[in-house]
Amino acid sequence: MELHDLLEALDAGTTITGDSPLHRVMHEVSQEALRITGELNGGYHDPARVRELLSQLTGKDVDESVTVFPPFSADFGKNITLGRRVFINSGCRFQDQGGVFVGDDCLIGHNVVFATLNHDLDPSRRADMHPSRIVVGRNVWLGANVTVPPGVTIGDNAVVGAASVVTKDVPENAIAVGSPARVVRVLTDQVTG
């Protein structure tokens, strides 16, 4: 088993069983992610070097318009996709095995957590992992300390208030707050146009 086999399984939402060959590949890739994020967070780097390290982490070119303020952590890295003109503030954590897609023009506040894996509820299968993709549309603003669990989609132009836990999809142009987050307002065309 290799990385492309694992990514194919993760993107299909296939359960990764504990101690399986795919599980072992996941842990090998995680060691590389820890090495790269260790370098990223180990001292000052200019913005170009930060993007270079992010490109190594993700295995994809990161657009020159992307800005990340370290510290930044990812425990896998290879299933992160960042759009153009994305800003990620310090302290964010990406558990990206299931996939984290961030659209163009997004603002990700301090200490946001993306978690794309659930463990099995059955104690005898607790090491099994169930991946599910997180999708953040374009022009989304996530406030500080937002947590996004597996399988959530946040629509274009949405705003999620600080410290919210987004357990369900957030529609386009919505403002959602709380734990669990709920829609409290919809932005008008005048505001979003």
N, C-alpha and C positions, 0 to 999 in steps of 0.2 A: 504494500500500500504506500502511496505517495500523496503529496499535498493535493494534487488535482483530484484524486479519488476522494479525499476528505472533503474538499470544497464542494464537490458534486453532491456528496451525501448531505452535507450541512445545508446547502441551498435547496435541496429537495425536502428538508425537514425530517430526514431520517434520524431515528434514535441512534445515538452513539453509545454502544454498550460498554460498560466498564471493562477494562483489561482486553478489549478487542484491538486488532491491528490499527483501526482508525483512531481509537483512543490513544494509542501509543504515538501515532503521527501527530495528533493534536498536542500532546505534551512536548514533543520535539520542537514543533513550531513555536510553542509558547516560550521555550527556552531562548529561541532567537529573538522573540518579541521582548523578553525581559532584558536581554543584552542591549538591544537597540534603544529601548526606552531608558535603560540605565545610563547610556551615553547621552541621550537627549536631555535627561534631567540632572546630569552630573556637573553642570556648570553652564556659563553663558554661551549661547551660540547665536550668530546673527540670523535673521529671518531666512536667508537662502540656505544655510546649513540645517536649520530646523526642517525646512521643506525637503531637503535631501534625505535627512534621517527618516522623515515620514514616508517618503517614497520607498526607502529600504524596508520600512516596517510593513507597508501595505502591499509592496510588490507592484505598485502602479505609480505612474508619474503623478505628482501632486502639483496642481496648477500654481503658477507663480503668484496668483492673487490670493491664495490661501494664507491665513495668519493663525498661528497657534502660539499661545503663551504657555510655556512649561510652568510647572510640571504637568505632564500628560502621561497617562498610562493606558496600555492595551495589553491584554494577556494573550492575544493571538495575532492581531494585526492584519492578517491576510484577507479578511473579509470586511474591510472598511472601504467605502467609496465616498470621497469628498468632492462636492461640486466646486464651482468657481466662486471666488469672493466669499468664502466661508471664514468666519472668525470663531475660534475656539479659545475661550478664556482659560485661565490657569486652574489646575486641579481636576480636570475632567478624566473620567475613567470609561474606557470602552471595553466591554466584554463582548467581542464581536464575532465569535465563532458562528453564530446564526446569521450574521450579516447586519451591518449598520450602513445604511445609505443616507447621506446628508446632501440635500439639493443645493443648488446655487443660492447665494446671497443669504445664507443662514447665520444667525448669531447664537452661539452656544455659551451660556453663562458659566460662571465659576462653579466647579464641583458637580457638573452634570454627570449622571451615571446612565449609561446604556447597558442593559443586561439582556443578552439574547439566548441564554440557556436556562432551562429548568431541570432540576434533578427529578428523578422518579419519586413518587410518593411512597411506593412500596418499599419498606425498609430493606428488604432483601435485594432490591434493584436500585438502591439509592445512588450508586455510582453511575447509573445510566443517565445520559443527558439528552434532553429534547430541545433542539435548536428551533428558533423562530425569528425571522427577520424583523428588524425595526426600520421603518422608512420615515424620513423627515423630508417633507416637501420643500419647495423653494420658498425663500423669503420668510422662513420661520424664525421666531425668537423664543428661545428657551431660557427662562430666568435662572438665577443661581440655585443650586442644590435641587434641581429637577431630577427625578428618577423615572426612567422609561423602561418598563419590563418587556419581556419577549412578545413579539407579534404585533406591536402597536404601530399604527400609521398616524402621522401628524400631517394634516393637509396644508397645502400652500397658504402662505400669509398668516398662519395661526400664531398665536402667542400663548405660551404656557407660563403662568405665574411662578415666582420663586417658591421653592420647597414643595412643589406639587409632585404627586405620584400619579403618572399617567397610565392607568390600568386599561383604558379603552381608547379606541381611535378618536382623534380630535378632527372634526371637519375643517375644510378650508375656511379661512377668514374668521375663525372662532377664537375667542379668548377663554381659556380654561384655567381654573385654579383649584387648589385643594388636594386633599388626600382621602379618597381618590379624587382625581381632577374631574371637574364637571364644567360644562360650558356655561358661562355667565353672561356672555355678550357675543354678538356677531358684528364684525366690522362692516361698515357700509362701503359701497363702491367709491364714495367720495374720499374715504380714508385710504382704501387700497388701490384706487385707480391711479 
